[in-house]
Amino acid sequence: MDADRVVDLFMFMIPSLVVGILAYYFFKEHTKNEDGRRRYLLKKDLEVTALPLRLQAYERMALYLERISPNKLLIRVVPASSNKEEYEALLIQAIEQEFEHNLAQQIYISEKCWSIISAAKNATIQLIRKASLLKKTENADKLREVILTEMMERRAPSDAALSFIKEEIRDLF
């Protein structure tokens, strides 16, 4: 008789166990799907609020690149004296100040884009320094002339970075 009771007990427990296991997996999948849905909705909400900030950061960096373009920089920053070293320092200082003013924008743009912008800044500074070291560069006005002549022969470093920014913004949409 004990064996019959044990068999009966198992007969009642097996369907309960099957239902319990199925319910466990169902609720586990349901919870996983709900988690995914919540994360998606949170990400979507964050994108709505973050997108304007990202676009503003790209705009500011595009403006920065335009401002450090040698052609525009030389028009905006005029020499205070005829000393080429002072003018070189003034140009580099203007570039560095603009860069420091926009440092926080790196939070909103990609790391690759930030690296390209930094490289454009460094290349522009290097271009100014090389032009200043030339023997034909005797004074500040001659330095401006040499830099402008150089820009006629090749593309400004900031132009390549600006093209990258435009491409990255296109990828956002």
Buried (B, 14 or more C-beta within 10 A) or exposed (E): EEEEEEEEEEEEEEEEEEEEEEEEEEEEEEEEEEEEEEEEEEEEEEEEEEEEEBEEBBEBBBEBBBBBBBBBBBEEBEBEEEBBEEBBEBBBEBBEEBBEEBEEBBEBBBEEBBEBBEEBBEBBBEBBEEBBEEEEBEBBEBBBBBBBEBBEEEEBBBBBBBEBBEEBBEEEE
